[in-house]
């Protein structure tokens, strides 16, 4: 596929940095680069030494753009194009026709105003990330300079890239399939080593090869089935139902294995959300600080100090665990506290696990029992805090397992973490294939594949004449197999749907 437009965007994170990179992709990438960049190289120059480094001078390298090699970096200046002769003349004549680098911001030889020193690289199609002509400008990470460069390039005719547009072009030009493109977004957003490793596995094509192998096996069966339609009047057995059942069973087994890994994949990708819930002044904020081993949340003896959700993160077996301190649940008169309680209740719904914090030093109240009733259908643990103080009630009165802790001494925290490990991280987080499923789109497709495979397999395996049933008609079978093949192809993007592509790539960052 070819695009007539040339897109541009900053490919590094916005803000001040040592280096920023602007990327161009499209047929005019080199042309635009020529208009704003002037090659130079660093040479020793015979000048009187006036201090460290002052015996070096940047000078023109000379040569034309045609001499530039693809995939090679060059040093030079980024300039604002200027069509008129410069009042500064033709430069310094030193017998070599070399022209010294101007101070930044000065106009030189009518070529424009120098914005920055930069390294650039041009990558000729199809040997680039997008498969198109690509130019990258590596400059100092000044937001002001980057903004000026982007404005100049857009003024020259480049189009500001949409989120994910570079990756979308790479997909459309056959540089990667859809699952690999999605892996780029996952790799960028990875919050743990396991998430990055899994995304890199997908980017390397592990999922693509697995799915495509299944699809090709199915296509071979389909081809023999459909070829038999052309020889329907001849006694030629091209289609083997047993072979088809074996292929369907292989698809079924693989789909089930991948779907079984989805929860682990979600842990890789998002980690766990744990909400600390309880009435005011039971020590939720102190417990958060104890888990984090830092003073993240404000603590005070006055009830209702926490009026908004406070989050901190720890790692457990390499998985990010987000712990949320919530506003104490009670009937509140103050509007601000009411809003905090509302946010707490919303978080409880979204949390993977709720820790119900109870004050072991004071008798249980109606509020405690109401909170226990509210979260009984959620996955939760009961936690009795303040065991460093004199007990105020018998912990057995709440029935099942309860964890005794002290936010002051950190006693009992390890037991809670061990229980979380048992609940969510039991067994190995690795699977035999080295890849776990973490994409909701892939999950939905494989769930549909599984349903279709089971239906077709059941129809295909019916014996003739048993209970008046007969095997599925071959014309209908061919259509059902085509549907399964199309579903598998949707994972890698073999079947292209513009609406689906727009939805996927809109979630990418700009510049990727």
N, C-alpha and C positions, 0 to 999 in steps of 0.2 A: 504494500500500500504506500502511496506517496501523498504527502501533504504539501499544498502550495504555500501555506503560511510558515513563517519562522517564528517560533515562540521563545520567550525569554523570561527568566525568573532568577531570584537569588536562591541558590541551592544549599546554602548554609543557614544556620539559625539566625534570625534577626537580632540586632543588638551589637554592642561593642565587642570586638574580638581581635585577636592578633591577625587573623586571616578571614576574608570573606570571599565567596566564590559565586559568580554569576554565570549561568549556563544558557547558551543559545542552541536551538535545534531546528533544522529546516534548510531549505535550499539556499537561503541567503545568509546563513551563519557566517561564512568566510567573508562575504562582501561587507557585512556590517562590522565585522572585526577589523577589516582593513581600514575602515573609515575612522576608527577611534583609537587604533593602536599603532605605535611606532617602535620597531625593533631597535634594541641596543645590546651592547655587551660591556662587561666590566674589563678594563685594561689598566695595566700600570701606566701612569702618565708622568713624564719628567717635570714635576712641579716642585718648587721649594717646600720642604716639609715645614708645616706650621702646627703640627700636632698629630696625635695618633690617627691614622686612617686618612689623613688629608693628602697623602701622596697617591691616592686612587681617584680616578675620574671615570664617569660613565661616558662612553662615546658611541656614535652610530656604528652599527655593524655593516650597513650597506646591503646591497642585494635586493632582489624583488621578492614579492610574496610567492611567486612561483617556485622560489628556491626553498621555501619552508617545507620541512618534512612533516608528514602526518604523524600524530602521536609523539611529538617532540615538543618540549616546553621551551619558550623563548622569553627573555627578559626585555622590558621596554617601558614605554609611557602610555597611559591612557589619556586621551586628549578630547576636548570639546572641538568638533570640526569647525573650521573657520574658512570661509571662501575667499577672504580678501588678503592681500599682501600684508605682512607684518611690518610695523614701523621699526622693528628691532633689526632689520637688515637680513643678511644671509648667513650670519654666524661668524665664528672665529676662524680665521685662516691660519693654520699652523703647518702648512706644507703637506698635510695628509688629507685635506678636505673633510676632516672629522669635525663634527659640531658638538661641543660639550652639552651635557644635559642641563636644561634650564632649571632654575629653582621652581618648585611647584607653584603653579598659579600664573606663571609668565607665559606670554605668547612667543612662539618661536617659528621663524621662517614662514609665517602666514598659515601655519598648519592648525592653529587653534590654541586653546589654553590647556596646559598640562594639569590633569586632575590628580594623578597618582602614579607611582611606579607599580608595575604588575608583572606577573608571569602568566603567559597564555599558552594554550595548547589547542590545536585544531585536529579533529578526528574525522577523516573522510569516510563517507558512507560506502559500504554498509558496516564498516568496522567501528561501530560506536554503540553506546548503550541503547539509543533509540533506533539504530539502523539508518539514521539520516546523517547529513553533515552536522557535526556538533562542534561548538567552540566553547571553551571555558576560560574565564578571566579570573585569576587569583590575585586579589588586591588586599591592601590593608583593610582591616575590618571596621572601618568608620561607617556608621549608618548614613551619614551625610553623603559621603563619596559614593556608596552603593546606590543610594537613591538617585543621585545625579546620573550615574552610569545607566541605570534602568530607564530613566526619563529620556536620555539621549538615544538609546537603542530603540525605544518605542517611537520616538520622534523620527527615526530613520525608516521606520516601517515594520519593526518587530511587533508581535502581539504578546501581551502579558499572558503567561501560561496559567491555565486553570489548575486547581488541585489535582495532582496525579497525572497531568497531561503528558509528561515525559515518559512515565511508565506505561501509559495507555498507548502511546506511539510505539514504544518498544514491543508491546504485545501485538499490536496491529501489524507491525512490520516483521513479525515472526522471530523476534529476538528472545522471547520467553513466552511461556503459556500463561493462562490466567491464574492458576494456582501459584505459580512462581512470582507473578506480579503482586499477588496478595501477600506473599511471604515477605516481600520488601517492606510493606507497611507494618507487618508484624515485627520484623527485625528492628525497624526504627523505633517502634513503640515498646520493645521488650523491656521488662522491669526486672528480669532475673537472668542468671546465666542459663538456666534450663529453657526459658522462653526463647532466648537468643539462639541457643543450640538447635531447638526444634524448628525455628523459623529458617535457620541456615540450611537445615536438612531439606525443608520444603523448597527453598530457593534452589538448592542443588538438584532438584528434580526427583527426589525420592517418591513423593506422592504421585507426581505426574507419570513416572515410569510404571508404578504399580497400577494406577487406574487405566493407563493406556494399554498395558498388557492384557488386562481383563477385557477391555473393549475390542482389542484385535482378535482375541480368542472368540469372542461372540460374533464378530463380523465374519470370521471364517465359517462358523456354523451357519450364519445367515446366508452367506453366498452359496453354500451347497444346497440349502433349502430352496432358495429362489431360483437356482439353476435348474432344479428339478421341475419347476413349473414349465420350463421350455421343452422338457422331454416327458411330459405327462402321459403321452400315449405309448411310450416305450417302457419296457420293463428294466429300468435302470435305477438302482437304489443309491442315490447320491447323498440323501440326508439320513443321518443316524440319530434317532431319538436318544439313545443312551449317551452318545457323545455330547449332545445338547444338554442333557441333565447334569453331566459332569461339569460342564462349563458353568451352568447356572449354580451348581453347588459351590464351585470355587468362588464365584462372585458373592454368593450369600455368606460364605465363611469369612471372606475378606471384609465385606461390609460390616458384619457383626463385630469383627475384631477392631476395626477402626472406630465404630460407634461406641464400643466399650471403653475406648481410650479418651472419649470426648471430655469426661469430667476432669481427667488428669490434664488434658490440654487447656481447659478453662482455668485450672489452677496455675499452669505455666503462664498463661496470658494475663490473667487478672488478679491472681492471688486470692486471699480470703478476706472477707469483710466481717469483722467481729464487733458487735455493739455491746457496750457496757450500759446496762439498764437498771434502774432502781429508783426509789423515792429520793428526795433531796437528802444530802448529808450522810449518805451511807459509805462514802469514800470512793466513788467512781473515779473522780479526777486523780486522787492519790494512787489508785490502782493503775491508771493509765501511765502516770509518771513512773511507777515502780516497774511496769513492763518495759518502758522505754529507757529506763535508767537515766532520766533527765526530767527537769521541771517544765514539761510541755503545757500542762493545764494549770490554771490558777486554783489554789485550794484555800478554803476559809471555813471557819466554824459556823458561819452564818449559812443557813440553808438557802438554796436557790442561786448560789454563786455562778454556776454554769448555766448560761442562757442561750448558748449556741453549740453546735456540734464541733468538737475538737478532735482531730485525727493525728495519730502517729503511726509509724510503720516499723516493724521488726521483720527479721527473716527466720524462717523455720524450715530446715532441710532445703534451703535454697529458694523457698517459696515466699513471696512477700505477704505479710500478714498486716492488714490495715485494722488498727484498733480505734474505735470511735467512742469518745466520752460524750454522753448525751445529757441533756438537761433532765433534772429530776422530775419524775412523773407524779403530778399531784394536781389538785384543783387550784389554779393560779388566777389571781385577780389582775396582775400587771400584764398589759398587752405584750410587752417584750418577752416576758417569761412564757406567756401563752404561745407565742410564735416559736420559741425554743422547744417547747413540748411538742408542738405540731411537727417540727422537723425531726425530733427524736422518734416519733411514731412512724414517720415515713421511712426513716432509716431502719427501724426494726423490721419493716416489711422486706427491705432489700438485703438485709444482712444474711450471711451464710450461717452464722452462729450468734446466739444471744447469750451473754453472761448476765444472769440476774443477780445483782449485788444486794445482799442482805446485811444488816448491821447485827453482828452476833452479841454486841454489848448491850443492846436494848431489846425489849420484847417486840415480837412481830406485831404489826398494826394492820388495820383494814387495808391501807394503801399497799402494803407488801402482798397481801393475799390477792388484791385486785390485779396487781402487776403479774403475779404468777398465773392467774387465770387468763390474762390477756395474751400471754406468750406460750401457752401450753401446747399449741399446735405447731410452734416453731421449734427447730432444733436448738436446744438450749442446755446450759449448765447452771446449776445453782451454786452460788459462791457466798460463803459467810465470811465477811471481812471483819477486821478489828479483833482477831483472836488474841492479840497481845493485851487486850483489856479483859476485865472480869466478865464472864459470860452472863447474858441476860435471858437466855432461853435454851431449851434442849433442841439441838440441831436435828434430832430424829423426828421432830414434829412435822417437818416438811416432807416426810416420806422417803423418797428415793435418794440416790447418791447426792451428796453435797460436799463441796470443796471448802476447806478451811484455810484462810489466808490472812496475812497481815501486810497491808500496804506500807506500813512503817518499817518492818523488818524484812520484807520480801519473802517471808516464810510461806510455803505452799504454792508459789507461782510456778515452780517447775512441774508440779503435779498437774496443773491446769494445762500447761504447754504439752505435756506428755499425752493428756487426754485428747487435745486437739489433733495431735499427731495420729492417734489411733482412729479418730473419727474421719479425718480427711486425707491423711497422708500415709495410710496403712500400706504396707508392702513397698515394692520398688516403684519409683516414679518413672522408670524407664520401661519401654516395651521392646519386644524382640526385634522389631523392624527398625528401631531407632527413630521412629516417627510417631507422634500422637496427633490426633485430630483436634484442632482448636478453633475451627472456623464454622460459624453457625450455618452459613450457606452450604458448605460441604456436608454438614450434618443432615440438613433437610433433604438434600439430594440423595444421600445414601439411605436415609429412611424410606424415601419413595422407591429407590432401587430395590430395597429389601422387600417391600410390599409386592412390587411387580414380579420379582424373581420367584417369590413364594407362590403367587397366584399361577404363574406360568408353569412352574415345576409341578404344582398339584394337578393342573389340567393335563400336562404332558404325560404324567405317570399313570393316568387312569387306564386300567386294562380294558380292552374292547369287550363289550357285552356283559360286563359285571354291573349289576344293578341298573341296567339299561344305559350306562354311561359309555361314552366313547372318547378317545383322545381328542385333544383340541384340534380343530381343522387347521391344516397347514397354512392357509391364507391368513387366518387370524393369528396363528403362531408367529408368522413372519412379521406382522404388524406389531405384536407385543415385543418381540426381540428388538425391532428397530427402536421402539420407545425406550427400552433399557439402554441400548447403545447411545441414544441421544442424551439420556440423563447422565451417563458416565462422561460423555463428551462435554457436558455443561461444566463439569468440575475444572477441566483444563482449558475450556473455551473453544473447543473444536466447533461447537455450535455457538455462533455469535448472535447475541441479542443486544442491540444498542442501548435499550433501557437498563438492562442488567449491568452493562459495562459502565454506563454513566453513574449508576448507583454505587458500584464498587470503587471506581477511581475518584469519586467526589470525596471519599473519606481519607484520601492521601493528603500529605502536606504539599504545599506549593513548592515547586522546584524539584519534585521527585516524580 
